[in-house]
Amino acid sequence: MTEPRPFTSKHYLAYAVLLLIFGAGIWLVLLTGSHLHSQRAVSALPAESSAVSSAPASTDPSQPESHRQKSIFRDNLRNPLTILLLQLIVIIVIGRLAGKLFQTIGQPPVLGEIVAGIVLGPSLLGWLSPAAMTFLFPASSMVTLRLLSQIGVVLFMFIVGVELDVSNLRQRAHTAIMVSHASIVMPFFLGVALSLLLFDSLAPITTSFIAFALFLGIAMSVTAFPVLARILADRRMSMTHLGSVALTCAAVDDVTAWCMLAFVVAVAQSGSFAASVLTIVLVVVFICVMLFMVRPLLARLTASFFKDELPESGEKESRGLVAGVLVFVLGCALLTEAIGIHSLFGAFLAGVVMPANAGLRVLLKERLETISRVALLPLFFAFTGLRMQIRLINDWESWVICAAIVAVAIAGKLGAGMLAAKWTGMNWRDSFSLGVLMNTRGLVELIVLNIGYDLGILSARAFAMLVLMALVTTFMTGPLLSLVKSERGREPLVRA
């Protein structure tokens, strides 16, 4: 192969002539075409006179050029795509800044992103400047914002399922089942009992007491597995005995709570228990098929991509694998939505049945988690913030009810978790720490509350109170763990 010859002045001259000739040709073609366009426009003018007469004033050629440019700019700025892009920029920037701020005070960044979503809603921005909130979040954009946020939550719940380590459930089944179920049964009972007092004042007229009571019980029972995992990682507790037990308990809690939520959604959408039997049967069949048929099949299909937990295939094959998994996740979400429960349950179960291969899980988290957490989940926080109207809690009676909800949530979750841990053999200090961790609700609680709001089970005032409860119980986790000051990584959990 011969070496290319260096450019000389002849080459540069030929290059300039080439550009000049073809540039002139392009200019002549455009000039000719513009004449054709003007003739066509003149000939079509009588037929389109009605359309021209109805054109907006911003396109009137009699207006000054500066005014026309401003009108065009304003119209472009209110284009649906432009609004969505502006919303994404504002939400992501504010969310990241709030996350960094909360991280500096020892709180999980996701809590700052949740607060940022509330700040952008009517609770603060709408109160300070209603015009700014209306400009940034016009009513016409809410459908698009909601759908995009739901896609983000579907991907997020899939990652939650992927992070669930089933082997840990088997190794610590005794403690995990006892603590997690105690921290579900007790707050669930307290929530149902509390609904007797709150139904008349907080439940929408169209909802039944059974649906309201069951959903309030679920809202009291949820533990935020992802937030808890990040709190443990930030405090370097993930590899300690207490951290492992806490993660296992939260995993069992999540699985149980989501199964219960599927049942509650089936009852709420069917209107009665009898009418929801078919939905419940279909859910049970779906779970069995996923666990006993789909899970082994996925293990065989993905085995060729990985060897010794390392990717064996190239980038092209990896993209194909991720695309196939994404179709599988969306298909599971679609199926559970069609059955009559929420799409998030299908996405969560799709993550649970993923093969226990570290390489596969790392690949899926790298490809799917980033876009979900960075771009789409902040949309969910903003959408939740736009729904939350803290000004509905506007009198002392409402604040007393809100305080009672928070107190019941803490007593049921933290108290039951602590007592159950102590009963399994833990010392009081670690039992209290485990109860504090189980009391963390965070993002998962917001997902549950939005489901209840969408189904019409929760009123706007109840939704605002329960969102505050989720924030308080999540915010208190870090300070209480710091207050305990236990040597978690060095002390044995079980006393002789």
N, C-alpha and C positions, 0 to 999 in steps of 0.2 A: 504494500500500500504506500503510495507516494505521499509526501508531505504537502499540504496545501501551500500555494505560493502566497506571499504577503501582498496586501493591497498596495496598488500604485495610484498615481494621480489619474491615470486612465480609468481605473475602476471607480474612483470617486466621481469622476465626470459622468461616466455612464449611469451611475446610481442617481445623480442629480437630474440628468435628462429623463430617466425612467420615471422619477417622481413627478417631474414637470409635465410630461406627456399625459400620464394617467390621471394626474390631478386636474389638468385642464379638461380631459375627457369627462371626468366625474362632474366637474362644474357645469359643462355644457349640457350633460344629461339632466342634471337637476334643474337647470334654467329652462330647458325645453319642457320638462315635466310640470314645472310651476305654471307655465302658460296654459298647458292642457288642463290643469286643475282649475284655473281661474275661469276658463271658458265653460267648463262643466258646471261650476258653481253658479255662473250667470244664467245658464240655460235651465238649471233646476230651481232658480229662485222663485218663480210664481207658484210652483207646486209645493214649496216648503215655506211659503209665507206665513202659514198658521203656526208652524213650528218656531219660526224666528220670532214671531210676535209674542210667543209664550216663553222665550228664553229669559233667564235671570238677568237682572239689571247689571250684574257684574260683567257680562259679556257685551254690553252696549258700547259700540265703537265711539259714540258721542261723548262718553265719559272721559275724563282726563286719564292719561296713561298711568300715572302714579296710583290713582284710585283703583283702576282696573287691576294693576299688579297686586295691590293689597288685598282686593277681593278674591283674586285667584289664589293667593297664598293662604288666606283664611279658609277658603273652601277646601284646599288640599290638606290643610291641617286638621280638618274635621272628617277627612276620609277614614273609613273604618280601619284600614290597614295602618294608617298614620297614627290613629288613636291607640291601636294595640301596641305599636312599636314604642310610642311615648310611655304607655303604661308599663311595658316591660322594663324600659330604662329606669324609670322612677322607682318601681318596685324593687328591682334587683339592687340598685344603688342604696336606697334607704334600708333595705333588708340587710345588706352586707355591713353597712355602717353600724346599724343597731346590733347585729350579731357580734361584731368586734367589741362594741362598747360593753355588752353584757359579759363577754368572755373576760374582759379586764377586771370585772368585779366578781369573778368566780362562778358565773352562771353559764349554762350551755348556750352556744350561739343560736340554736333553734328558738330559744325563748325570746331572744332579742328580735328575731325575724317575725315571730308571732306578734310581739308588741308593735313592731313596725307596721304590720298589716292593720292593726287596730288604730294606730295613729293616722293612717291614711283614710280611715273611714269617718262616718258621721260623729263618732265619739270625740274626735279632736279636730281633724282638718275640716270636717263639715260644720263644726261648731265655730271654729275660728274664721273660716272663709268658705261659706257654702258655694260661692261662685267658682272657687278654685277646685273644689271637689267635683262639682257638676261638670266643669270643663275637662278634668282628668278622667272622670269615670261617668260618662253620660249613660243614661238608662239603656240606650241602644247597644252599648258595648257589653252589657252584663252577661248576655247569653254566650258570647264568644269567650269571655273571661272565665265563666263557669266551666265550660266544656274543656278548655285548655287546662284549667286547674284540676279537673277530674282525671285527665290523662296523667298528669303529674302524680296524683295520689295513687292511681292504679300502679304505676311503675314503682312508686315508693313502697307500697304494700307488698309487691313482688320481692323487692330487695329485703324487706323485713322477713319474709318467709325464707329467702335464701340464707339469711344470717342465722336462722334458727338451727341450732345444732342438736339433732335428735339423739346423738350418742350421749350428750350430757343429760338428757332427760332420763335415759336408762340408768346411768351411773348414779344419779342422785334422786331417784324416783321417790324414795320415802320422804325426804325433807321437802322436795319440790312440790309434790302433790299435796302434802299436808299444809304447807305454808300458803301456796298459791290458791288452793281451794278455800282455805279459811279466809283469805283476803278477798275472795270473791263472794262466798256465801254470806258472810256477815254484812259487808257493805250493800250487797244486793237486797238483803232483808231490810236493812235500815232505809235504803232508798225507796223500796216498796211501801214501807210503813210511813215514811215521810210524805209520800204521794197522797195519803189520805188527807193530810192537812193542806197540801198545795194544789190539789186538783181543781178546786173551784176557782182559785185566783190565778193560776198560771197555765192551765191546760186550754188549748183552743176549743171552741165550741164543737167543732166537728170530730174531735178525737174521743175515743172511748177511754174509760178509766183503766181497763186492762192494758191497753197499749201504752198509756202514759205511765202507769205504775211499773210495768216491765222495763220500759226504756229508761226511766229514772234509776231503776236498780242497776241496769247495765252501765249507765253513766257514772255511777258511784264505784263500779267494780273494775274499771279499766286501769291497766298499768301500761305506761309507754315504754315498751321494750327498746326501741331505738335510742330514745333520749337517755334511758337508764344506762345503756351500753356505753354511750359517749361520756356520761358523767363518770362512770367507772374508769374509762380509758384516760380521761383528763386527770383523774386522781391516782392513776397508776394502781388501780385496784382490780383490774380485769383478771390478772393471773393469781390473785389471792384466793384463799378458800371461800371467804365471804363473797367476793366478787363472782366466783363461779356459781355459788349457790344462788345468789341474787339473779344472775342471768338465767339460770335454769328455771327458777320460780317465775320470773317474768315471762319466759317463753311458754310455760304451761298456762300461765294466766292469760296470755294473748290467745292461745289456741282455744281455751275454754270460753273466753269472753266473746270471741268472734263466732264460735258455734252458737252461743246463746243469742248473740245479736242476729244471726241468720234466722233463728226461731222467732225472735221478736218482730223482725221485719216481715216475716211471712204472716204472722198474726195480724200486724198492722195493715198490711196491704190487702189481706183477704177479708178483714173485717170481723172475723170470728175464729175461734180455735178449730171448729169443725171444718170450715172452709179452707183452713191452712194445712190440713193433714196431707193433702196431695203434695203441696210444696215441700213440706218437711220430709216426706218420703223421697222425693226427687233429690233433695239435698243430701240425704243419707246415702242414696245410691251414687250420687256424684262423688262424695267423699271416698266411698269404698273403691270405686273405679280408679280414682286418682291415686290412692295409696297402694292398692294391690295389683293394678294393671299398668297404669301409666308410669309410675315411678320405676319399676324394673325395666320397662321398655326404654325410658329415657336413659337409664344407666347403660344399656347396651348400645344405643344410638350414639351417645357422646363418648364412648370408650375409645373409638378410633381417633378422636381429636386430641386425646391426652395420654401421656405415658409417664408413669411415676409422678402424677399430679403436675406435669409440665406440658404446655401446649406443643404438640408434635407437628401440627399443620401450620401453613403459612398465614399471612395476613388476609389473603383473599378467602381462604377457607374459614378463618375466624369470623370474618364479616358475615359469611353465609350462615354460620352457626348462630351468631347473635340475631340475625334476621329471623331465623327459624324459631328461636326462643321467644322473640318479640311477638311473632304471630301466635305462638302457643299461649303466651300470657294474655294477649288481647282476646283470643278465642275463649279461654277460660272465663275471663271477665264477662264476655258477651253471653256465655252460656248461663252463668249464675244470674245475670240480669234478666235473661229470658225466663229462667225458672221462677223468679219472683222474689229473690233476695238481692243483695247489692252486688255490683260488679267487683267491689273491693275484696269480697270474700273469695271470689274465683282467682283474683290476682294473688292474694295471700297464699292460697292453697297451691297455686302454680309454683310459687317459690319454695314451699315446704317440700314438694315432691322432686325438686331438683336433685340430681345425684350428689352424694357427699364427696365431691372432688374439689380439693382446694384450688386447683388451677382453673377449673370451670367457674367456680364462685368468684374468684378474683377477676376473671375476664368479664363476667356479667356485671359485677359491681363497677368496674372501670368504665364500661361502655354505657350502661344504663343509669347508674346512680348519679353521675355528674350532671347530665342534662336535667334529670328529675329534681335534684336538690338545688342546683344553681338557678335554673330558669323557670321551672314549672311549679315547684312547691311554693316559692314566694308568691305566685299568683293565687294559690290556695289561701295563703295567709291574708293576702289583700282582700280576697273575696269574702273570707270570714270576717275581717275587720269591717267591710262595707255592710255586712249583715248585722253586726253587733252594734246596738244602740245603748250605750251605758246610761244615757240620759233617761231611759225608761225606768231606771232605778232611781226615782226622784223624790222619795219620801222616806221617813224613818221606818215605816212598816216594811217597805221593800228591802231596805238595808238589813233589817233584822232577819227577814227571810233568807237573804243572801248569806248572811253570817251563819245562820242555822244550816244551810246547805253545805257550806265550807266545813263547819264543825262536824257534821255527820259524815262527810267524806273522809275527813282525817281520822275520826274515831273508828270508822269501819275499816278503813284500809290499813292505816298505820297500827292501830290497836290490835286488830285481828292478826295481822302479819307478825307482830312482835310476840303476842301470846302463843301463837302456833309454833314459832321458831323456838321459843323457850321450852315448849312442851316436847320438842324433838331433841332437846339436849343442849342447846346453845346457852351461853351465858347471857346475862341481861343486857350487857353493853352491845354485843353483836346482834342480839335479838332486836334491840331497838334500832340499830343501824339497818338491819334487813327490813324492818317495818317501814322505816323512812324511805328506803329505796323503792319498796312496793307502792308507796304513796305517790310516786312520780307519775304524772298523767301526760302532760305535754301534748305533742302533735296527734297522737292516736286518739286522745280524748276529743280534740277538735274535729277529727274525721267522724267520730261517732256522733257528736252533737250536730254536725252538718247533715248527716243522714236523717236524724230525728227532725231537724228543721225542714228538710226537703219533703219528708213524708207528712208534714203537718201535725206531728206529735207534740212538738215544742212550740210555744208561742215566742214572739220576739223577746219578751221580758224574761221568760224562762231561759231562753238561749243566752242572753246576756249574763244572767246570774251563773249559769253553768260554765260559761267561758271564763268568767272571773275565778270560779272555783278551780278550774284547770290551771290557770296561771298561778294562783296562790299555792296550790299543792306542789307544783313543779318548782316554783321559786324557793320554797322552804327547804328543799332537799339538800342543797349545798350548805347553807348555814347550819342545819342540824347535824350533818355529817362532820362538819368542822368542830361543832360543839362537843361531839362525843369524844373525839381525840383518842380513838382506840388504836392499838397496834394490830391492825387487821392482818397484815402479812406475817406476823410473828407469833401471835397467840393462837393456840388451837381453839376451834369453835366448840368442840365437844369436851366437856369436863369429865374427868374420870370419876 
